[in-house]
Amino acid sequence: MSARQITLPFRAKRVETRPDANADLIGRRYADGDATITVIETCLNDQRRVIVERDIDGHTWSMPAWLMRLVFKEKRKRAA
């Protein structure tokens, strides 16, 4: 009995890379008391989260990107 490989007509799924919607947050910083908090990158596992770092002790953690946008929200000046 000869062994033959069966070829199925399915195509491999392509992984499409989406543009990072939170890339504009990288490098932004804000002052919290004596410390400065800096956004250093987006999470590799979850693109909805960003990694932030505190400059005093180098402690890093992740937080939702929408929360960082809320922190960086700039007040619009009204036109006269």
Secondary structure, DSSP 8 states (H G I E B T S, - for coil): --------S-----------TTGGGTT-EEEETTEEEEEEEE-SS-TTEEEEEETTT--EEEEEHHHHHHHT--------
